Each structure stands twice: as C-alpha cells, then as structure tokens.
Amino acid sequence: MAPPILSLALPSETGRVLSIQSHTVQGYVGNKSAVFPLQLLGYDVDPINSVQFSNHTGYPTFRGQVLDGKQLWDLIEGLEANDLLYYTHLLTGYIGSVSFLNTILQVVDKLRSVNPGLTYVCDPVLGDEGKLYVPPELISVYRQKVVPIASMLTPNQFEVEQLTGFRITCEGDGLEACNVLHAAGPSKVVITSVNIEDNLLLIGSHQKTKGQPPEQFKIVIPKIPAYFTGTGDLVAALLLGWSNKYPDNLDKASELAVSSLQALLRRTVNDYRTAGFDPQSSSLEIRLIQSQDDIRNPQVTHKAEKYN
C-alpha cells in the first residue's frame, strides 16, 4: 500500500497552492518570487514552471525552454492519475500565449471539479506603463474568459485599464474600474500600483455580497527611485497568503503585503549601494531570502484608508 500524501492527509491550516508561473535559474521572478514567500506563510506550494529560463529577459541574453499548453495538460493529467489534484488555491502570473491561457481555463475547471471551493488568484500580467508585454489578443481572453472565473485579481494600473477600457486619472476612476471587474466576476480586486498626481497608491476592493457595494480602500505607497524585477509576482503571492488568513479583511491583508514588500525593497536598494552600485542605473534583483523575516512577520508600516 502506498503511503499517504501528507499535504492531503494532514493539510496545513493555510492551504495547498498550485502556482503556474515562469521560472528562472538565477534571480527572483515568477515562481522563484512567489513560492518561497507562500511557504514562509505556511502554505504547501506546488509550482508548475510555464518557462524555464537561465535568467529574466531584462538581461542582454537568456536561454531556456517554454512549456506549451499540451505539456501543461500532461502534468495535470499526471497529478489526476494519482489523485493529487486537490488544491485550495490556484495562482497564475505571466502567460505568453492564447493557447496556454486557454489551457489554464481548462485547469481551473478541472481543479474546481475536485474542489468546488478553489480560490483562483489571477495576476493578469499584460504590461506596465503603457507598454504591452504579451500579444494583444490575450486581452480579450482575459476579459471574456479569465476575469469571470477569478476569485481575486491583482492588476497594475495599465492592466486594469486594458481589462476595463477605463482610463484611470483619479482615485474615483480606480474605484469604478474595481466595480466593473466585480460585476464581471471576482469578489476581490487589488490594483497593486496606481500613479495619480505624483502619488503611488494601492487601491483595494472587496465585494462581500454580490450586488452590494464593495468595501474599498487605498494605501499610499512611498516611491522608491529604482526599478525592480519580480515585485508584481511577489505581491500577488503575499496577497493570496494574507487574504486567506484574513478572508474578511482585504485591507489588513494588503497592509501586511505592502509592508513586507516595502521592507524588502529598502533592503534591496541598501544592499546594492553597499556593493557600490547605483540602484537607479539598472533593474534590480530583489533580496528575497535576506528579507524572510519581513515576509513571515511584517511590521505594518503602511495603513489602509477606507473610502466611505
């Protein structure tokens, strides 16, 4: 008789996460940025790497392999054949093709056939600062098929504009964009970064009852004059982790996520300076391992302000 799978037989109090994202051998983006923080917060995490690259694509060159939709489905069927498909959460990040995204939709259906209560946290990675990172045909698939089945969305300002057709020029636009997304599907929406009148904000919205007004809030985020890789992947993971621990308090979950991230970014900048490197001259690899105490036990330094 085969021994039991302990993550199923004796599940952690937090949950069991399937994370489908990119992977780099060196550096912290995608699953490399998401898996370790979730494990620190007590989750069993099973990663599927949508790509395996030597390093992130911001370097002068990179090598590696890309997983296609059929290969992803092979992995899912392998798990299913051994009764290993029970997950409490699915987390997805960068997806580079329509065919792979359509397979993700099949994965959600399959996981919910095993656990109808599955929470799907979707970071709809489309681009940033007016620039698309993905083929434009992915936008309509996200809008029409992914948003309706997601439990939580964690877009940035550019991405929420692509998903809703709204141009966000004030806080009210951000709140209305959240309302549009709630009407389409997810009960939780966190716009992870919004630049409004030279202020950087996180805007969160939790519609606890369908058809009722959501609870909405903002967190003012200090601007750090540097560009980092992997921060969006990290924030999505932290929001999954903390919002599951505080399911009715998205504002508290966001405070914890933002406070962890800010401590990590400050450490990253300081360490580059210690090494004699100007942190404003290039994109920076985050100091994830060195910041594990800030991930596990963040000191809340950034408070949520609720909208009336």
Secondary structure as the mmCIF struct_conf table of DSSP 4:
data_model
#
loop_
_struct_conf.conf_type_id
_struct_conf.id
_struct_conf.beg_label_comp_id
_struct_conf.beg_label_asym_id
_struct_conf.beg_label_seq_id
_struct_conf.end_label_comp_id
_struct_conf.end_label_asym_id
_struct_conf.end_label_seq_id
HELX_LH_PP_P HELX_LH_PP_P1 ALA A 2 PRO A 4
HELX_RH_AL_P HELX_RH_AL_P1 LEU A 6 ALA A 9
BEND BEND1 LEU A 10 LEU A 10
BEND BEND2 GLU A 13 THR A 14
STRN STRN1 ARG A 16 THR A 24
BEND BEND3 VAL A 25 GLY A 27
TURN_TY1_P TURN_TY1_P1 GLY A 30 GLY A 30
HELX_RH_AL_P HELX_RH_AL_P2 ASN A 31 LEU A 40
TURN_TY1_P TURN_TY1_P2 LEU A 41 GLY A 42
STRN STRN2 ASP A 44 PHE A 53
BEND BEND4 SER A 54 ASN A 55
TURN_TY1_P TURN_TY1_P3 THR A 57 GLY A 58
BEND BEND5 TYR A 59 PRO A 60
STRN STRN3 GLY A 64 VAL A 66
HELX_RH_AL_P HELX_RH_AL_P3 GLY A 69 ALA A 81
TURN_TY1_P TURN_TY1_P4 ASN A 82 ASP A 83
BEND BEND6 THR A 88 THR A 88
STRN STRN4 HIS A 89 THR A 92
HELX_RH_AL_P HELX_RH_AL_P4 VAL A 98 VAL A 114
TURN_TY1_P TURN_TY1_P5 PRO A 116 GLY A 117
STRN STRN5 THR A 119 CYS A 122
STRN STRN6 GLY A 127 ASP A 128
TURN_TY1_P TURN_TY1_P6 GLU A 129 GLY A 130
STRN STRN7 LYS A 131 LEU A 132
BEND BEND7 TYR A 133 VAL A 134
TURN_TY1_P TURN_TY1_P7 PRO A 136 PRO A 136
HELX_RH_AL_P HELX_RH_AL_P5 GLU A 137 VAL A 141
HELX_RH_PI_P HELX_RH_PI_P1 TYR A 142 VAL A 146
HELX_RH_3T_P HELX_RH_3T_P1 VAL A 147 ILE A 149
BEND BEND8 SER A 151 SER A 151
STRN STRN8 MET A 152 LEU A 153
HELX_RH_AL_P HELX_RH_AL_P6 GLN A 157 THR A 164
BEND BEND9 CYS A 170 CYS A 170
HELX_RH_AL_P HELX_RH_AL_P7 GLU A 171 ALA A 184
BEND BEND10 GLY A 185 GLY A 185
BEND BEND11 SER A 187 SER A 187
STRN STRN9 LYS A 188 ILE A 196
TURN_TY1_P TURN_TY1_P8 GLU A 197 ASP A 198
STRN STRN10 ASN A 199 HIS A 206
BEND BEND12 LYS A 208 THR A 209
TURN_TY1_P TURN_TY1_P9 LYS A 210 GLY A 211
BEND BEND13 GLN A 212 GLN A 212
HELX_LH_PP_P HELX_LH_PP_P2 PRO A 213 PRO A 214
STRN STRN11 GLU A 215 ILE A 221
BEND BEND14 PRO A 225 ALA A 226
STRN STRN12 TYR A 227 THR A 229
BEND BEND15 GLY A 230 GLY A 230
HELX_RH_AL_P HELX_RH_AL_P8 THR A 231 LYS A 245
BEND BEND16 TYR A 246 TYR A 246
TURN_TY1_P TURN_TY1_P10 PRO A 247 ASP A 248
HELX_RH_AL_P HELX_RH_AL_P9 LEU A 250 THR A 274
TURN_TY1_P TURN_TY1_P11 ALA A 275 GLY A 276
TURN_TY1_P TURN_TY1_P12 PRO A 279 GLN A 280
BEND BEND17 SER A 281 SER A 282
STRN STRN13 SER A 283 GLU A 285
HELX_RH_3T_P HELX_RH_3T_P2 ILE A 289 SER A 291
HELX_RH_AL_P HELX_RH_AL_P10 GLN A 292 ARG A 296
BEND BEND18 ASN A 297 ASN A 297
BEND BEND19 HIS A 302 HIS A 302
STRN STRN14 GLU A 305 LYS A 306
#
